[in-house]
């Protein structure tokens, strides 16, 4: 039972929840039942069918509605006298600024991505409001407390970046099924059904333009006099046959690799057109485009079956045909969605045909869907446990009970009969550029790199700023915002395309730039160091930022083993997680974390969804997608200076 002091703190508290998904549903329920009477919820998502197995405030009738609003309605049915304010919006919207955050006593995070977590962390630091962070994946979970000036902020320790794969690996030398999935989802699906102007490497990768021009010209265009089946077979032969033959011409690439086998429709299918069974009309004539299914048309019923090459080829052609026959209006604006049955069927079949070419084991549709959506299947019980721990920490924060703060980790297997592992939080990292304002150093070729490169690759991608302002001394080089005059917007846009050394206030070696995000109220200084050359494989950005806590790679990209990419597109293709609240915890030595002992910073580590909220020096990070046993385990040395880390007193 809560004490009178706790009940008083709870009833008088104004709480902000960010996220109404797996953790958020459990958290809102627990807050309401614990006596909290003024709760605000921000969530930009709408309810999907796949949410219903664990987000128990939602029902089938709620699909397509706002998560925040439906969650409020569900809780008010059993707690009608409390105040719940929902916001169907993005927490990064301008209305949720520092002044907005200042009205709350504590902020509770149940987010699913690194960018939003960093943003909330910075707003909490700027407003001086305590933050309780959390995450789950499967049976694993974590809750951490972040209080300005007393504990580490969320960004004091490194966070692993989403898995990325070099384009040359994806397009030329795949070795894992996940490479085939990325190729099918982010390149082929996007080329056929997404923005036609999007650059990617699906056209012939050949240095002999004269020999390949006839094959590359409008190869993905659906010709007026061409029926859908002819078009599908032509695409099939081009991407699985001709492109593989072109790749085989580069003999150097295959000296130490197994050569792929071109696959043409004549090899995979009978010479006559595919015979459709009676199910096709039934499946295809439905009025709901999302229910159109190639599997249903072909009489394939079990998503866990492993399809043969012929079955994959039939599904590929059938799915492509159904997109053009039943969903033609969507073509040109489609993006892959793991809840789109036809899209999953297309990507699964395409990935399997490509895997056949490269001698990679095939996967079922069920497995492929898990990999394509980077799904680690959620466990509702873990979400409930973590939600309870969040509320416990929130109670301590409301009473300013600093000595009782704990970072708690939920384990899959007991360690000394313990499934919950509490760890004392640490003091702020003095080298953290977010909460300690430590200057950063950027090595960059100031005569070649443009301001746009600096903004996109450093300010936004690495520092996570949404509305940046960049100054050199008193000269304003770049700014974004709705209150700018037209001539200012034009001036800053022109600056973006200038190399750093040719800006109105030139940026050269020795320059100190001030970068600020007015919404996050974050400011940092960057010392510019000119450098002529960079290793294209190890330093693909052409610039190196030092003094920040970089993202730890969860998958090693060995670009040196691959041939050069001729792509004008991005040199890496990300495989982004789509399930919510995802983390992973690895205990380095569970035996030393027994009950009653002091926990050291090197004893435990946590890798979170696109993050590590870690208290360790040497970290073990295990990259895991349960549906795909081809994902390797990756060991990373964090090399954190644990001697400088102190527990909160």
Secondary structure, DSSP 8 states (H G I E B T S, - for coil): ---HHHHHHHHT--EEEE--SHHHHHHHHHHHHHT--EEEEE---B--GGGTTT-TT--GGGTTSBHHHHHHHHHHTT-TTSEEEEE-S-TTSTTS-HHHHHT-SEEEE--S-HHHHHHHHHHHHHHT-EEEEEEEETTEEEEEEE-TTTS--TTSS--EE-EEEEHHHHHH---SHHHHHHIIIIIIIHHHHS-TT---S-S---S-HHHHHHHHTTTTS--TT--HHHHHHHHHIIIIIIHHHHHHT-GGGGTTS-------HHHHS-SS-----THHHHHHS-S-GGG--HHHHHT---TTS---HHHHHHHHHHHHHHHHHHSGGGTTS----TT-HHHHHHHHHHHHHHHHHTT-----HHHHHHHHTT-----HHHHHHHHHHHHHHHHHHHTT-GGG--EEEEEEEEETTEEEEEE--B---TT-TTTS---EEEEE-TTT-BHHHIIIIIIITTT--SSEEEEETTEEEEE--TT--HHHHHHHHHHHTSBGGGSSS---TT-EEEEEETTTTEEEEEEEEE-S---TTT-TTSEEEESS---EESS---GGGS-----SS-SEEEE---SSS-EEEEES-GGGS-TTS---TTSEEEEETTB-----SS-EE----TT-TTS--EE------GGG--B--
